[in-house]
Amino acid sequence: MPTSPQTSSTPEPVPFIDLVAQYQTIRDEVKETVDRVFETQRFVLGEEVEQLEAEIADYCDARYAVGCASGTDALILSLIALGIGPGDEVITSPFTFFATAGAIHRVGAIPRFVDIDPVTYNLDPQQVEDAIDEKTKAIIPVHIFGQCADMETLWRLAVRHNIPLIEDACQAIGAEYRGRRAGVLGTVACFSFFPTKNLGGAGDGGIITTDDADIAARLRSLRVHGDAGGYNHVEVGFNSRLDSLQAAVLRVKLRHLESWTEGRQQNAARYGELFRSLDLMSSVEPPVTATDRRHVFNQYTLRVGGGARDAVMEYMRAEGVGCAVYYPIPLHVQKCFEYLGYKAADFPESQRAAAEVLSLPIFAELTGEQITRVATVLADAANAATTLKFPSTEAESRRKAA
Protein backbone atom coordinates (compact mmCIF):
# COMPACT_ATOMS: atom_id res chain seq x y z
CA MET A 1 0.00 0.00 0.00
CA PRO A 2 1.47 3.39 -0.95
CA THR A 3 2.20 5.86 1.80
CA SER A 4 1.95 9.60 1.53
CA PRO A 5 5.30 11.37 1.07
CA GLN A 6 6.45 14.06 3.46
CA THR A 7 6.51 17.59 2.06
CA SER A 8 8.15 20.72 3.39
CA SER A 9 5.04 22.80 2.93
CA THR A 10 1.46 21.60 3.05
CA PRO A 11 -0.79 22.79 0.21
CA GLU A 12 -4.33 23.88 0.98
CA PRO A 13 -6.71 20.90 1.18
CA VAL A 14 -9.14 20.37 -1.67
CA PRO A 15 -12.55 19.47 -0.24
CA PHE A 16 -14.73 16.87 -1.90
CA ILE A 17 -17.55 19.40 -1.93
CA ASP A 18 -17.67 22.99 -0.70
CA LEU A 19 -21.18 24.26 -0.05
CA VAL A 20 -19.81 27.34 1.70
CA ALA A 21 -18.14 28.48 -1.53
CA GLN A 22 -21.43 28.17 -3.36
CA TYR A 23 -23.36 30.00 -0.65
CA GLN A 24 -20.96 32.93 -0.74
CA THR A 25 -22.02 33.62 -4.34
CA ILE A 26 -25.75 33.77 -3.51
CA ARG A 27 -25.81 34.84 0.15
CA ASP A 28 -27.74 38.09 -0.34
CA GLU A 29 -30.35 36.45 -2.58
CA VAL A 30 -30.91 33.64 -0.10
CA LYS A 31 -31.19 35.95 2.90
CA GLU A 32 -33.69 38.16 1.11
CA THR A 33 -35.92 35.27 0.12
CA VAL A 34 -35.75 33.64 3.57
CA ASP A 35 -36.71 36.93 5.18
CA ARG A 36 -39.67 37.13 2.82
CA VAL A 37 -40.92 33.74 3.98
CA PHE A 38 -40.53 34.70 7.63
CA GLU A 39 -42.53 37.85 7.02
CA THR A 40 -45.42 35.76 5.71
CA GLN A 41 -45.11 33.14 8.51
CA ARG A 42 -46.30 30.53 6.00
CA PHE A 43 -43.85 27.67 6.29
CA VAL A 44 -45.49 24.59 4.75
CA LEU A 45 -46.55 24.26 1.10
CA GLY A 46 -48.19 27.52 0.00
CA GLU A 47 -47.16 30.00 -2.68
CA GLU A 48 -43.41 29.40 -2.54
CA VAL A 49 -43.90 25.69 -3.14
CA GLU A 50 -46.42 26.32 -5.92
CA GLN A 51 -43.98 28.67 -7.63
CA LEU A 52 -41.12 26.19 -7.32
CA GLU A 53 -43.32 23.42 -8.72
CA ALA A 54 -44.17 25.58 -11.73
CA GLU A 55 -40.52 26.54 -12.28
CA ILE A 56 -39.25 22.96 -12.01
CA ALA A 57 -41.98 21.75 -14.37
CA ASP A 58 -40.94 24.42 -16.86
CA TYR A 59 -37.25 23.58 -16.45
CA CYS A 60 -37.90 19.88 -17.14
CA ASP A 61 -40.53 20.59 -19.83
CA ALA A 62 -43.08 18.64 -17.79
CA ARG A 63 -46.75 19.51 -17.34
CA TYR A 64 -46.80 18.98 -13.59
CA ALA A 65 -44.43 18.95 -10.63
CA VAL A 66 -45.38 17.96 -7.08
CA GLY A 67 -43.08 18.86 -4.18
CA CYS A 68 -42.54 16.49 -1.26
CA ALA A 69 -40.29 16.01 1.75
CA SER A 70 -37.36 14.12 0.15
CA GLY A 71 -36.15 12.22 -2.87
CA THR A 72 -36.90 8.99 -1.02
CA ASP A 73 -40.49 10.09 -0.46
CA ALA A 74 -40.69 11.02 -4.14
CA LEU A 75 -39.94 7.40 -5.02
CA ILE A 76 -42.36 5.98 -2.44
CA LEU A 77 -45.19 8.33 -3.42
CA SER A 78 -44.65 7.60 -7.11
CA LEU A 79 -44.82 3.85 -6.59
CA ILE A 80 -48.03 4.12 -4.60
CA ALA A 81 -49.58 6.57 -7.07
CA LEU A 82 -48.92 4.03 -9.82
CA GLY A 83 -50.61 1.25 -7.87
CA ILE A 84 -47.45 -0.69 -7.00
CA GLY A 85 -47.84 -2.74 -3.83
CA PRO A 86 -47.36 -6.07 -2.05
CA GLY A 87 -46.22 -8.92 -4.25
CA ASP A 88 -45.38 -6.74 -7.24
CA GLU A 89 -41.87 -6.80 -8.66
CA VAL A 90 -40.00 -3.67 -9.71
CA ILE A 91 -36.86 -3.89 -11.82
CA THR A 92 -33.99 -1.62 -10.84
CA SER A 93 -30.23 -1.41 -10.41
CA PRO A 94 -28.20 -2.89 -7.55
CA PHE A 95 -25.59 -0.15 -8.09
CA THR A 96 -27.30 2.92 -6.67
CA PHE A 97 -28.09 4.72 -3.43
CA PHE A 98 -30.12 2.60 -1.04
CA ALA A 99 -33.34 4.63 -1.37
CA THR A 100 -34.08 3.28 -4.85
CA ALA A 101 -34.61 -0.28 -3.65
CA GLY A 102 -35.62 0.80 -0.16
CA ALA A 103 -38.66 2.60 -1.57
CA ILE A 104 -39.70 -0.53 -3.46
CA HIS A 105 -39.48 -2.58 -0.28
CA ARG A 106 -41.28 0.08 1.74
CA VAL A 107 -44.46 -0.18 -0.39
CA GLY A 108 -44.43 -3.97 -0.02
CA ALA A 109 -43.08 -4.71 -3.49
CA ILE A 110 -40.02 -6.79 -4.36
CA PRO A 111 -36.83 -5.31 -5.86
CA ARG A 112 -35.79 -7.26 -8.95
CA PHE A 113 -32.21 -6.37 -9.69
CA VAL A 114 -30.49 -6.49 -13.05
CA ASP A 115 -26.88 -5.63 -13.83
CA ILE A 116 -25.49 -2.38 -15.17
CA ASP A 117 -23.77 -1.22 -18.32
CA PRO A 118 -20.04 -1.09 -17.44
CA VAL A 119 -19.49 2.25 -19.21
CA THR A 120 -22.36 4.43 -17.96
CA TYR A 121 -23.17 2.46 -14.76
CA ASN A 122 -26.85 2.65 -15.74
CA LEU A 123 -29.23 -0.27 -16.21
CA ASP A 124 -28.35 -2.64 -19.04
CA PRO A 125 -31.54 -2.62 -21.18
CA GLN A 126 -30.95 -6.13 -22.54
CA GLN A 127 -30.87 -7.54 -19.04
CA VAL A 128 -34.00 -5.57 -18.18
CA GLU A 129 -35.78 -7.18 -21.10
CA ASP A 130 -34.67 -10.64 -20.00
CA ALA A 131 -35.94 -9.98 -16.45
CA ILE A 132 -39.46 -8.84 -17.30
CA ASP A 133 -42.20 -11.36 -16.48
CA GLU A 134 -45.83 -11.39 -15.38
CA LYS A 135 -44.90 -10.12 -11.89
CA THR A 136 -43.06 -7.04 -13.20
CA LYS A 137 -45.13 -3.92 -12.48
CA ALA A 138 -42.59 -1.14 -13.03
CA ILE A 139 -39.02 -0.31 -14.05
CA ILE A 140 -36.89 2.22 -12.17
CA PRO A 141 -33.81 3.26 -14.15
CA VAL A 142 -31.36 5.35 -12.13
CA HIS A 143 -29.69 8.25 -13.94
CA ILE A 144 -26.63 7.62 -11.83
CA PHE A 145 -23.96 10.26 -11.29
CA GLY A 146 -25.87 12.68 -13.55
CA GLN A 147 -26.15 10.80 -16.87
CA CYS A 148 -29.43 9.45 -18.20
CA ALA A 149 -30.00 5.77 -18.80
CA ASP A 150 -30.81 4.43 -22.29
CA MET A 151 -34.37 5.68 -22.03
CA GLU A 152 -35.67 5.00 -25.53
CA THR A 153 -34.90 1.30 -25.26
CA LEU A 154 -36.38 1.16 -21.76
CA TRP A 155 -39.44 3.16 -22.80
CA ARG A 156 -40.14 0.75 -25.65
CA LEU A 157 -39.90 -2.17 -23.22
CA ALA A 158 -42.26 -0.44 -20.80
CA VAL A 159 -44.82 0.31 -23.51
CA ARG A 160 -44.63 -3.22 -24.93
CA HIS A 161 -45.32 -4.73 -21.52
CA ASN A 162 -47.73 -1.98 -20.37
CA ILE A 163 -45.78 -1.10 -17.25
CA PRO A 164 -44.77 2.34 -15.94
CA LEU A 165 -41.26 3.74 -16.15
CA ILE A 166 -40.13 5.67 -13.06
CA GLU A 167 -37.05 7.82 -13.51
CA ASP A 168 -34.83 7.95 -10.44
CA ALA A 169 -33.41 11.34 -11.41
CA CYS A 170 -32.30 12.24 -7.90
CA GLN A 171 -28.75 12.82 -9.19
CA ALA A 172 -29.67 14.15 -12.59
CA ILE A 173 -31.59 17.41 -12.66
CA GLY A 174 -30.74 19.07 -15.97
CA ALA A 175 -29.41 15.88 -17.57
CA GLU A 176 -30.64 15.21 -21.09
CA TYR A 177 -31.27 12.25 -23.34
CA ARG A 178 -31.45 13.05 -27.04
CA GLY A 179 -32.32 16.66 -26.31
CA ARG A 180 -35.03 15.95 -23.72
CA ARG A 181 -34.46 16.53 -20.04
CA ALA A 182 -34.69 14.06 -17.21
CA GLY A 183 -38.17 14.47 -15.81
CA VAL A 184 -40.14 13.76 -19.00
CA LEU A 185 -38.50 10.51 -20.11
CA GLY A 186 -40.82 8.18 -18.22
CA THR A 187 -44.24 8.02 -16.59
CA VAL A 188 -42.98 9.97 -13.57
CA ALA A 189 -39.57 11.23 -12.43
CA CYS A 190 -38.20 11.66 -8.93
CA PHE A 191 -35.73 14.34 -7.85
CA SER A 192 -33.88 14.98 -4.60
CA PHE A 193 -32.94 18.36 -3.16
CA PHE A 194 -30.49 16.97 -0.60
CA PRO A 195 -27.95 19.76 0.05
CA THR A 196 -25.09 18.12 -1.89
CA LYS A 197 -27.10 17.67 -5.09
CA ASN A 198 -26.55 19.91 -8.10
CA LEU A 199 -29.72 21.70 -6.97
CA GLY A 200 -29.62 21.32 -3.20
CA GLY A 201 -31.74 22.88 -0.48
CA ALA A 202 -30.99 23.90 3.08
CA GLY A 203 -32.21 20.50 4.25
CA ASP A 204 -34.21 17.66 2.75
CA GLY A 205 -36.69 18.03 -0.05
CA GLY A 206 -37.87 16.35 -3.23
CA ILE A 207 -40.14 16.73 -6.23
CA ILE A 208 -41.93 14.52 -8.74
CA THR A 209 -42.61 15.46 -12.37
CA THR A 210 -45.16 13.92 -14.70
CA ASP A 211 -47.30 14.72 -17.74
CA ASP A 212 -50.27 12.78 -16.32
CA ALA A 213 -52.91 14.96 -14.61
CA ASP A 214 -54.47 12.07 -12.69
CA ILE A 215 -51.12 10.92 -11.31
CA ALA A 216 -50.25 14.48 -10.29
CA ALA A 217 -53.57 14.86 -8.48
CA ARG A 218 -53.08 11.62 -6.58
CA LEU A 219 -49.53 12.60 -5.61
CA ARG A 220 -50.82 15.90 -4.18
CA SER A 221 -53.35 13.99 -2.12
CA LEU A 222 -50.90 11.31 -0.96
CA ARG A 223 -48.42 13.90 0.36
CA VAL A 224 -51.08 15.29 2.76
CA HIS A 225 -52.40 12.08 4.31
CA GLY A 226 -54.60 11.21 1.33
CA ASP A 227 -56.68 14.37 1.79
CA ALA A 228 -58.71 15.25 -1.31
CA GLY A 229 -59.67 18.59 0.27
CA GLY A 230 -61.79 19.66 3.21
CA TYR A 231 -60.43 16.87 5.46
CA ASN A 232 -61.89 14.31 3.08
CA HIS A 233 -59.35 11.49 3.24
CA VAL A 234 -59.89 9.17 0.29
CA GLU A 235 -56.91 6.95 1.19
CA VAL A 236 -54.21 6.70 3.82
CA GLY A 237 -51.31 8.83 2.67
CA PHE A 238 -48.26 10.43 4.25
CA ASN A 239 -47.02 13.63 5.78
CA SER A 240 -44.60 14.51 2.99
CA ARG A 241 -45.00 18.22 2.45
CA LEU A 242 -42.26 20.47 1.12
CA ASP A 243 -41.40 23.41 3.39
CA SER A 244 -41.81 26.93 2.09
CA LEU A 245 -38.31 27.84 3.27
CA GLN A 246 -36.81 25.02 1.24
CA ALA A 247 -38.83 26.03 -1.81
CA ALA A 248 -37.73 29.64 -1.47
CA VAL A 249 -34.05 28.71 -1.25
CA LEU A 250 -34.38 26.30 -4.16
CA ARG A 251 -36.01 28.97 -6.32
CA VAL A 252 -32.95 31.15 -5.80
CA LYS A 253 -30.60 28.30 -6.63
CA LEU A 254 -32.59 27.21 -9.68
CA ARG A 255 -31.75 30.54 -11.31
CA HIS A 256 -28.05 29.57 -11.09
CA LEU A 257 -28.35 25.88 -11.92
CA GLU A 258 -27.39 26.12 -15.58
CA SER A 259 -24.21 28.10 -14.88
CA TRP A 260 -23.28 25.66 -12.10
CA THR A 261 -23.88 22.75 -14.47
CA GLU A 262 -21.64 24.34 -17.09
CA GLY A 263 -18.97 24.77 -14.41
CA ARG A 264 -19.13 21.08 -13.55
CA GLN A 265 -18.89 20.13 -17.22
CA GLN A 266 -15.87 22.40 -17.71
CA ASN A 267 -14.20 20.88 -14.67
CA ALA A 268 -14.83 17.39 -16.04
CA ALA A 269 -13.28 18.37 -19.36
CA ARG A 270 -10.25 19.80 -17.57
CA TYR A 271 -9.76 16.56 -15.66
CA GLY A 272 -9.73 14.67 -18.95
CA GLU A 273 -7.06 16.97 -20.36
CA LEU A 274 -4.91 16.62 -17.27
CA PHE A 275 -5.25 12.84 -17.16
CA ARG A 276 -3.95 12.63 -20.72
CA SER A 277 -1.05 14.99 -20.06
CA LEU A 278 -0.12 13.09 -16.89
CA ASP A 279 -0.30 9.73 -18.69
CA LEU A 280 -3.03 8.46 -16.38
CA MET A 281 -5.25 6.82 -18.98
CA SER A 282 -3.70 3.38 -18.47
CA SER A 283 -4.28 3.57 -14.72
CA VAL A 284 -7.77 5.07 -14.48
CA GLU A 285 -10.89 5.05 -16.61
CA PRO A 286 -12.52 8.49 -16.63
CA PRO A 287 -16.30 8.76 -16.95
CA VAL A 288 -17.70 8.51 -20.46
CA THR A 289 -20.53 10.74 -21.70
CA ALA A 290 -22.66 8.97 -24.28
CA THR A 291 -22.91 10.90 -27.53
CA ASP A 292 -26.68 11.40 -27.27
CA ARG A 293 -26.67 12.65 -23.66
CA ARG A 294 -25.95 15.66 -21.50
CA HIS A 295 -24.03 14.67 -18.38
CA VAL A 296 -24.48 17.04 -15.41
CA PHE A 297 -21.81 15.41 -13.21
CA ASN A 298 -23.52 15.14 -9.87
CA GLN A 299 -20.43 13.02 -9.30
CA TYR A 300 -17.23 12.75 -11.33
CA THR A 301 -16.68 9.02 -11.02
CA LEU A 302 -13.73 7.18 -12.52
CA ARG A 303 -12.44 3.65 -12.19
CA VAL A 304 -9.17 2.64 -10.56
CA GLY A 305 -8.10 -0.82 -11.69
CA GLY A 306 -5.73 -3.45 -10.40
CA GLY A 307 -7.34 -3.68 -6.97
CA ALA A 308 -5.68 -0.41 -5.99
CA ARG A 309 -8.72 1.83 -5.51
CA ASP A 310 -8.68 1.86 -1.73
CA ALA A 311 -4.94 2.49 -1.58
CA VAL A 312 -5.27 5.36 -4.04
CA MET A 313 -8.14 6.83 -2.06
CA GLU A 314 -6.15 6.61 1.19
CA TYR A 315 -3.15 8.29 -0.45
CA MET A 316 -5.27 11.15 -1.81
CA ARG A 317 -6.99 11.77 1.50
CA ALA A 318 -3.62 11.79 3.29
CA GLU A 319 -2.56 14.51 0.85
CA GLY A 320 -5.65 16.56 1.72
CA VAL A 321 -7.59 15.84 -1.49
CA GLY A 322 -11.22 14.89 -0.96
CA CYS A 323 -12.58 11.81 -2.71
CA ALA A 324 -15.32 9.28 -2.02
CA VAL A 325 -16.77 5.94 -3.13
CA TYR A 326 -20.31 5.78 -4.50
CA TYR A 327 -21.16 2.96 -3.79
CA PRO A 328 -18.93 0.42 -2.00
CA ILE A 329 -21.56 -2.29 -1.38
CA PRO A 330 -24.10 -3.15 -4.11
CA LEU A 331 -27.67 -3.47 -2.92
CA HIS A 332 -28.06 -7.14 -3.82
CA VAL A 333 -25.51 -8.06 -1.11
CA GLN A 334 -26.80 -5.69 1.57
CA LYS A 335 -27.82 -7.61 4.70
CA CYS A 336 -31.38 -6.23 4.69
CA PHE A 337 -31.93 -7.73 1.22
CA GLU A 338 -30.63 -11.20 2.04
CA TYR A 339 -34.20 -12.46 1.79
CA LEU A 340 -34.08 -11.86 -1.98
CA GLY A 341 -31.57 -14.69 -2.32
CA TYR A 342 -29.00 -12.97 -4.53
CA LYS A 343 -25.29 -13.83 -4.53
CA ALA A 344 -22.44 -11.40 -5.15
CA ALA A 345 -21.59 -13.08 -8.46
CA ASP A 346 -25.11 -12.59 -9.81
CA PHE A 347 -24.27 -9.07 -10.99
CA PRO A 348 -20.57 -9.00 -11.86
CA GLU A 349 -20.49 -5.49 -13.37
CA SER A 350 -22.11 -3.97 -10.30
CA GLN A 351 -19.72 -5.88 -8.07
CA ARG A 352 -16.71 -4.78 -10.12
CA ALA A 353 -17.86 -1.15 -10.17
CA ALA A 354 -18.24 -1.17 -6.39
CA ALA A 355 -14.61 -2.31 -6.10
CA GLU A 356 -13.18 0.19 -8.60
CA VAL A 357 -15.13 3.47 -8.62
CA LEU A 358 -13.73 6.63 -7.08
CA SER A 359 -15.36 10.06 -7.18
CA LEU A 360 -13.30 13.27 -7.33
CA PRO A 361 -14.29 16.86 -6.47
CA ILE A 362 -16.38 18.36 -9.29
CA PHE A 363 -18.35 21.26 -7.77
CA ALA A 364 -18.59 24.37 -9.94
CA GLU A 365 -16.52 26.59 -7.63
CA LEU A 366 -13.35 24.50 -7.98
CA THR A 367 -10.42 26.63 -9.08
CA GLY A 368 -7.97 25.69 -11.82
CA GLU A 369 -5.27 25.24 -9.20
CA GLN A 370 -7.46 22.87 -7.21
CA ILE A 371 -8.28 20.75 -10.26
CA THR A 372 -4.62 20.54 -11.17
CA ARG A 373 -3.74 19.49 -7.64
CA VAL A 374 -6.40 16.76 -7.62
CA ALA A 375 -5.12 15.34 -10.91
CA THR A 376 -1.48 15.58 -9.83
CA VAL A 377 -2.10 13.83 -6.52
CA LEU A 378 -4.08 11.13 -8.34
CA ALA A 379 -1.11 10.63 -10.67
CA ASP A 380 1.24 10.41 -7.70
CA ALA A 381 -1.01 7.84 -6.08
CA ALA A 382 -1.15 5.82 -9.29
CA ASN A 383 2.63 5.86 -9.59
CA ALA A 384 3.03 4.86 -5.94
CA ALA A 385 0.73 1.88 -6.40
CA THR A 386 3.12 -0.19 -8.50
CA THR A 387 0.53 -2.90 -9.13
CA LEU A 388 -1.93 -0.40 -10.55
CA LYS A 389 -2.95 -1.26 -14.07
CA PHE A 390 -6.43 -0.99 -15.53
CA PRO A 391 -7.29 -4.44 -16.89
CA SER A 392 -8.44 -5.00 -20.44
CA THR A 393 -12.23 -5.10 -20.26
CA GLU A 394 -15.24 -4.49 -22.43
CA ALA A 395 -15.66 -1.14 -20.67
CA GLU A 396 -12.09 -0.09 -21.52
CA SER A 397 -12.51 -1.10 -25.16
CA ARG A 398 -15.74 0.86 -25.43
CA ARG A 399 -14.18 3.89 -23.76
CA LYS A 400 -11.34 3.95 -26.29
CA ALA A 401 -13.83 3.65 -29.13
CA ALA A 402 -16.05 6.47 -27.81
N, C-alpha and C positions, 0 to 999 in steps of 0.2 A: 504494500500500500504506500503510495507516495506521501511524503510529508512536506509541509509548507516550509519554504526556505526562509531564513532570517534576512531581514532587510534593515538598512540603516535608518530609513525614514518610512513611516507608515502612511500610505496613501489614504485618502478619504474613503470610507466604505461606500459601496454601491448597494442601496437597498433593493430588495426584490420588487417592492412596490412602495411608492411614496405619495400617500394621499394628502399629506400636508402641502407638498409642492403644487398639487392640483388646486387645493383650496385657496392657496395664496393668489391664484389668478382670478378667482371668482368671489372672493370674500365679501366685497361690498354688495354684489348682487344677491348673494345668499342671505346676508344679514337683513337686507331690505325686504326680501320676500318672507323671511321668517317673522319679522316684525309685523308684516301685514296680516299674517295668519293669527298672531297673538292679539292683534287689535280686534279681529272678528270674534275670537274665542270659539271658533268652530274647528274642531280638531279631528273629526272622523268623517270620511267621505266628503260630501259637500262640493262646492264649486271648484276648489282646487283640484280635487280628484277628477271631476267631470272634464275640466280643461285638459288635464294630463291625458286622460283617456282619449280625448279627441285628437290631441297632438301626436300621441303614439300611434293611433290608428292611421293618421295622415302620413306619418313617417314610414310606416310599414306598408302603406297602400291598402289597408284593411278597412272594412266597413265598420267594424266594432272593436272596441277594446274595453276590457273589464278589469279594474284594479282589484288586487287582493293583498293578503298580508305577507306573502313570500312566494318565491319561485316554487318551492315544494307544494304550497297550497294551490298554486296555479295548476300543477300536474294533477293533484288529487281532485280538485274541482272539475277539471276537464274530463277526467275519467268518469266521474259520476254523472256529469252532464251528458255524456255520450252513452250512458246506460251500462257501463262496465262494472261488473260486480263479482260476487263469489262464484268460483268455478271457471270463470273466463280466463283465457290465456292472452297475454299481451307480449308481443315480440319486442325486444330491445337489446341494447348492447351491455355486455359485462364490463366494458372499459369506459366508465363514466363516474360522475359523482353519485354517491349513494342514493340521493333523493329520487333518481329516475326509477329505480326498481323498488325503492321503499314506498313510493306512492302507489305503485301497482299492488304491492302487498297490503297496504293500508286500506284499500277499498275491497279487499277480499279476493282479488284476482291473483293469478299466478304468473310471475315473470318467466318468459321463455327466451332464454338468451341465444344469440347467434354471434358468430365471430365478426371481427372488424376487417376492413381493408387496411393493409399494412402501411399504405402511403398516407392516407388522410385520417386514419384512426376512426373513421365513421363506419356505420353498418355496411357489411358486404351484401349488396342486394341479392346476389345469387343464393347466398345462404338464407336470406329472409324468405325467398321464394320456396326453397326446399323445406323450410320450417312451418309454413302455413298449413293448417289443417282445420277441421270443423270446429275446434275449440278456440281458434284464434279470433279475437274480437277487436283487436287494434294493433297498430304498429307505432312504436315511439322511436324514431330516429333522433339521435343526439347530434346537434351541430357542434361537435366538440372542438374546443380551443378557439372557436370563432370562424370555422369553415363549414358551410352547409354540406349535408349528406347528398348522395345522388338521388335527388328528389323526384325527377321525372320517372326513373325506373321504379322507385318505391310507390309513387302515386299510381302508376299503371297497375301495379300489383294490388294496391288497396282498392282501386275501382273494380278490377276483375273479380275480386273476392268480396266486394261490398262490405269493406271494413274501414273504419276511420283511420286517418293518419294524424298523429299528434306530434307536432314539432317540439322537441325539447330544445328551445332556442335560448336557454338561460345564459349561455356564454356567447351569444351570437347576434345581439342587436346590431342592425346595420349590415350584416352579412348578406350576400346576394348569390343567387343561383340563376344563371342565364338571364341576368338583368332584373330579376324579381327578388325582393327582399324577404329574408326570413320573417315569418309572420303571416304570409299568405300562400305558403307552399303546401299546406295540408288542410285538414278540417279545422283544427285549432292550433295555436302556437302558444307556448308558455315561456315567459321571460322572468328573470330574476333581477332585482335591484339591490342585491347584497353590495355593501360598500366597495368591494374590490372589483366589481364588474366594470365593463367599459362605461356603462351608465349606472352608477351606484348611488344609493341614497345615503342618508345619515342614520341608517338602521336597516331593518328588513323591509322588504316590499316585493311585490310581483304584479304581473299583468298578463292577461290572456287576450289574444286577438283571434278574430274569426270573421268570416263573411256571412255566417248563418244567423239570422235574426232570432230564431227560436233558441238556438244554443246560447246566444248572448243573454237573452232574457232569463234563461234558467240559471246561468252563471251568476247573474245579479241577485237572483233569489237565494241561491245556495250560499252565497257569501254572507248573508244576513239571516242565518237560521232558517232558510226556506220560506222566508216571508214574501208573499206576493203583494204586500201592501196592506196597510191598516191592521197589522197584527194578524193577518190571515196566513197561517203557516200551512202551505200545501205539501210540504215534505220536511223531514228533519235535515237541516243544513249545518252550517258552521258559523263561527264568528271569525270571519276572514276579511275584515274591512281594511282598506288602505288608509293610513292617516293623512290628514290634510298637510301636516308639516312635511312628511315625506314627499307628497305630490308636489308641493311648492318648491322644495329643493331640487327635485328631479326635473321640473319644468325649466329651472335655470340651467341645469347641466345639459338638458337636451339641446339647448341652443348652441352648445359647444361640442356636441358629440361628433359631428363630422370632422371638425378640425383635429380633435383628439384621435379619431380613427386614422386620419391621414398621418398624424405623427407616429402612431404605432406602425403603420405600413412603411413609412420611411425608415424607422428604426430597424425593422425586419430586413429591409433591403440593405441597409448599412452592415448589419451582421453578415449577410451573405457575402458582401464584398470583402469584409475583413477575414472571413473564414477562408476564402480563396487565396488572399494574399499571405495568410499565415500557414497555408498548406494544411488546413484542418479537414479537408473534405474526405480524406481516407480514414479519419478517426471519428468523425461525427456525421450524422445525416440531418441536415437542416430540414425544417418543415417545407412541404411542397404545396403550393397553391395550384389547384386544378385550373385549367385554362378557361373554364366556363364559370368561374366563381370569384367572388370578392371576399377575401379573408380579412377579418377585422382584428385578429390577433389578441383575443382575450388572454391567451397565453402564447408565448413563443417557445414551442416545444420541439426539441431535437432528440435524436437518439445518440447514445454513447454505447458503442459495441464492445465486444471482447470481455464482458463481465466487469467492466471497470467503472460503471456509472456511479456507484456509491463512493468509490475512492476519489473520483473526479469531483463529485459534489462536496465531499469533505474538504478536499484541497481548496476549492473555490471559497467555501465558507470561512476557512481558516485565513484566507487572504482578504476577507471582508467583502466578498462579492455574493450578493443574495442569489439563491437559486432554490428550486423546489421540485418535488416529484408529484405529478398528477397523472396517474394514481398508482400507488405502490402495490395494492392488493385488488385484483379484479373481483367483481361482485359475485361471480359464480363460486368463489372459494371463501367468501365471507362466512363466518360461523353462523350468523343468523339465517343464512340461506342454505345451510346443510340439508334441510328437508327436501330441497329440490333434487338432490342426488347427483349433482355435477361433480366431475373430477377436474383437476387443474389442466390435464392434457386435452380436455374437450374443446378448448378454445385456444389453440397455440399462439395465434397472433396477439390476442389480448394478453396472454401470459408473457409473451416476449416483450411486448410494449411496456408492460408494468416493470419489467426488469431493466429496460434500456432508456426510457424517456427521462428527460431533464429539461425543466423550464427555466429560461433566463429572464432577467428584467426586460420589460418591453413598454412600460408606461410612457405616455407621450412626452412627459417632461424630462426624460433622460437627455443628458447633454452628450455632445460628440465625444468628449473626453471619457465620460462614463461608459459609453458603448465600446470605445476602444479598449478601455481597461478590462471590461467583461470578456471581450474576445481574446485579449492577450493572456489573461489569467487562465481562460479555458485552454488556450494553446499550451501554456506552461503545464497545466494539469495533464493534458494529453501526452506531452513529452515525458513527464515524470512517470506516467503509467506505462511502463515499457511493454506490457502485454496488450496494450490498447490497439485494436485493429478492427474496423467495422467489417463483419463477415459478409461474404457475397450472398445476397438474398434477393428474392423477387422485388422487395421494396427498393433495394439499392439499384437494381437494374432499371426499374421504372423511374426512379429519381433521375438517373443519368439521361434517360430518354426524354424526360419532360422538358 
